Each structure stands twice: as structure tokens, then as C-alpha cells.
Amino acid sequence: DVEAFTKVKTSFCAHKAATNENGIILYDAVYLSDNNVNGAELNAGTGSFKAGAAGTYKVTVALEMLSNSDQKHSVWVVVNGVKLEESKIHYDYNVYSYGKGTDNGSREL
């Protein structure tokens, strides 16, 4: 039924205040869960999204990276255990810079 299909929606938003950990980002909380797809979820404790149904999905990532001199940070979206290179957000704060550096980045896939 076309009408039922157009009413299917999955929309989640999660937040992490700060992290300096390697690995999957675990969220502080899921702030938006507007979903009517059985089995779909964004799990704050595991950092994983489960689609619940086949389809096309849009993922948006936005973040601020704060670094000391000579630090590098990289973040990717991972799908089924594979890093999506086109999602990579990288920040490299030069070794000759003084203090802390900040950069903002985002990706929409």
C-alpha cells in the first residue's frame, strides 16, 4: 500500500558531550526518537543504529573537535563493521601551534 509506505519514518538524534576514546562513540542520551518502524533503534549505550527495515537512509554527523598541539582526531561512520571513507572527518592540530585548537565538521550521507 503506497499510502502506508509514505507514512513510514525513522528519525533519531543522539548527543555526546565529550570523548577522547578510541572506538565506537557511546552517546550520553538519545534526544529524539520519532520512529514507527518495528525493530529500528538508536542505542545510546552501544552507539549503534539498527534500521529495522530495508530502505534508503540518511545519516548526518556533526561535531566539534578540540585538540592540543600535535594531536590528530578522525571520526567515521561505520556500516556493518566497515568504515565509510567518504564519511571521514579529520582534524590535525599543528605541532607548532600553541594552546588548544578547535574545528567543526559534519557529513551527511
C-alpha atoms as a printed R data frame, in Angstrom:
    type eleno elety resid chain resno      x      y      z
1   ATOM     1    CA   ASP     A     1  0.000  0.000  0.000
2   ATOM     2    CA   VAL     A     2  1.584  3.274 -1.178
3   ATOM     3    CA   GLU     A     3 -0.097  5.407  1.475
4   ATOM     4    CA   ALA     A     4  1.188  3.219  4.314
5   ATOM     5    CA   PHE     A     5  4.686  3.245  2.806
6   ATOM     6    CA   THR     A     6  4.781  7.065  2.767
7   ATOM     7    CA   LYS     A     7  3.986  7.159  6.491
8   ATOM     8    CA   VAL     A     8  6.982  5.000  7.476
9   ATOM     9    CA   LYS     A     9  9.592  7.046  9.336
10  ATOM    10    CA   THR     A    10 12.687  6.605 11.433
11  ATOM    11    CA   SER     A    11 14.320  9.660 12.947
12  ATOM    12    CA   PHE     A    12 16.793  9.621 15.831
13  ATOM    13    CA   CYS     A    13 19.136 12.190 17.359
14  ATOM    14    CA   ALA     A    14 21.810 11.444 19.966
15  ATOM    15    CA   HIS     A    15 24.423 13.548 21.765
16  ATOM    16    CA   LYS     A    16 27.856 13.020 23.313
17  ATOM    17    CA   ALA     A    17 29.199 15.950 25.339
18  ATOM    18    CA   ALA     A    18 32.869 14.941 25.087
19  ATOM    19    CA   THR     A    19 35.096 11.950 24.440
20  ATOM    20    CA   ASN     A    20 38.740 11.161 23.881
21  ATOM    21    CA   GLU     A    21 38.247  7.419 23.480
22  ATOM    22    CA   ASN     A    22 39.204  5.212 20.545
23  ATOM    23    CA   GLY     A    23 36.414  3.078 19.146
24  ATOM    24    CA   ILE     A    24 32.669  3.446 18.848
25  ATOM    25    CA   ILE     A    25 31.206  6.665 20.234
26  ATOM    26    CA   LEU     A    26 28.760  5.875 23.024
27  ATOM    27    CA   TYR     A    27 26.145  8.600 23.426
28  ATOM    28    CA   ASP     A    28 25.123 10.374 26.617
29  ATOM    29    CA   ALA     A    29 21.475 10.256 25.552
30  ATOM    30    CA   VAL     A    30 19.093  9.856 22.632
31  ATOM    31    CA   TYR     A    31 17.169 13.138 22.462
32  ATOM    32    CA   LEU     A    32 14.831 12.328 19.579
33  ATOM    33    CA   SER     A    33 13.185  9.017 18.810
34  ATOM    34    CA   ASP     A    34 10.455  9.547 16.216
35  ATOM    35    CA   ASN     A    35 10.031  6.079 14.799
36  ATOM    36    CA   ASN     A    36  7.288  3.741 13.601
37  ATOM    37    CA   VAL     A    37  9.492  1.011 12.074
38  ATOM    38    CA   ASN     A    38  9.468 -2.228 14.060
39  ATOM    39    CA   GLY     A    39 12.970 -3.094 15.253
40  ATOM    40    CA   ALA     A    40 14.541  0.288 14.427
41  ATOM    41    CA   GLU     A    41 16.566  1.863 17.231
42  ATOM    42    CA   LEU     A    42 19.497  4.080 18.096
43  ATOM    43    CA   ASN     A    43 21.121  2.577 21.187
44  ATOM    44    CA   ALA     A    44 22.995  5.182 23.236
45  ATOM    45    CA   GLY     A    45 24.817  2.516 25.257
46  ATOM    46    CA   THR     A    46 26.289  0.722 22.233
47  ATOM    47    CA   GLY     A    47 26.472  3.670 19.817
48  ATOM    48    CA   SER     A    48 24.736  1.616 17.133
49  ATOM    49    CA   PHE     A    49 21.766  2.249 14.859
50  ATOM    50    CA   LYS     A    50 19.570 -0.625 13.733
51  ATOM    51    CA   ALA     A    51 17.446  0.156 10.677
52  ATOM    52    CA   GLY     A    52 14.634 -2.316 11.306
53  ATOM    53    CA   ALA     A    53 13.677 -2.411  7.616
54  ATOM    54    CA   ALA     A    54 15.351 -2.359  4.218
55  ATOM    55    CA   GLY     A    55 15.449  1.046  2.567
56  ATOM    56    CA   THR     A    56 17.463  4.165  1.916
57  ATOM    57    CA   TYR     A    57 18.605  6.096  4.981
58  ATOM    58    CA   LYS     A    58 20.205  9.496  5.517
59  ATOM    59    CA   VAL     A    59 22.809  9.822  8.278
60  ATOM    60    CA   THR     A    60 24.025 13.203  9.497
61  ATOM    61    CA   VAL     A    61 27.068 13.612 11.754
62  ATOM    62    CA   ALA     A    62 28.105 16.954 13.241
63  ATOM    63    CA   LEU     A    63 30.854 17.543 15.769
64  ATOM    64    CA   GLU     A    64 33.402 19.887 17.259
65  ATOM    65    CA   MET     A    65 36.973 18.646 17.663
66  ATOM    66    CA   LEU     A    66 39.195 20.197 20.322
67  ATOM    67    CA   SER     A    67 42.918 19.378 20.240
68  ATOM    68    CA   ASN     A    68 46.163 20.199 21.934
69  ATOM    69    CA   SER     A    69 49.299 20.819 19.876
70  ATOM    70    CA   ASP     A    70 50.319 17.807 17.740
71  ATOM    71    CA   GLN     A    71 47.033 15.885 18.232
72  ATOM    72    CA   LYS     A    72 45.035 14.289 15.438
73  ATOM    73    CA   HIS     A    73 41.432 13.105 15.514
74  ATOM    74    CA   SER     A    74 39.425 11.123 12.962
75  ATOM    75    CA   VAL     A    75 35.785 10.014 13.002
76  ATOM    76    CA   TRP     A    76 33.976  7.748 10.505
77  ATOM    77    CA   VAL     A    77 30.504  6.345 10.062
78  ATOM    78    CA   VAL     A    78 30.730  2.543 10.207
79  ATOM    79    CA   VAL     A    79 28.183  0.323  8.419
80  ATOM    80    CA   ASN     A    80 28.181 -3.384  9.227
81  ATOM    81    CA   GLY     A    81 31.751 -3.161 10.556
82  ATOM    82    CA   VAL     A    82 33.155 -1.244  7.553
83  ATOM    83    CA   LYS     A    83 34.355  2.373  7.813
84  ATOM    84    CA   LEU     A    84 32.836  4.547  5.076
85  ATOM    85    CA   GLU     A    85 35.816  6.556  3.810
86  ATOM    86    CA   GLU     A    86 33.531  9.240  2.372
87  ATOM    87    CA   SER     A    87 32.271  9.899  5.913
88  ATOM    88    CA   LYS     A    88 35.711 10.579  7.418
89  ATOM    89    CA   ILE     A    89 36.089 13.782  9.433
90  ATOM    90    CA   HIS     A    90 39.725 14.516 10.335
91  ATOM    91    CA   TYR     A    91 41.387 17.254 12.366
92  ATOM    92    CA   ASP     A    92 45.144 17.726 12.735
93  ATOM    93    CA   TYR     A    93 46.376 20.474 15.065
94  ATOM    94    CA   ASN     A    94 49.901 21.502 14.037
95  ATOM    95    CA   VAL     A    95 52.796 20.663 16.356
96  ATOM    96    CA   TYR     A    96 53.981 24.293 16.177
97  ATOM    97    CA   SER     A    97 50.637 25.724 17.263
98  ATOM    98    CA   TYR     A    98 50.192 26.984 20.810
99  ATOM    99    CA   GLY     A    99 47.323 26.156 23.144
100 ATOM   100    CA   LYS     A   100 44.189 24.390 22.002
101 ATOM   101    CA   GLY     A   101 42.692 24.302 18.531
102 ATOM   102    CA   THR     A   102 39.054 23.811 17.603
103 ATOM   103    CA   ASP     A   103 37.420 22.724 14.362
104 ATOM   104    CA   ASN     A   104 33.829 21.945 13.449
105 ATOM   105    CA   GLY     A   105 32.861 19.360 10.865
106 ATOM   106    CA   SER     A   106 29.863 17.491  9.550
107 ATOM   107    CA   ARG     A   107 28.890 14.873  6.999
108 ATOM   108    CA   GLU     A   108 25.566 13.935  5.509
109 ATOM   109    CA   LEU     A   109 25.372 10.535  3.860
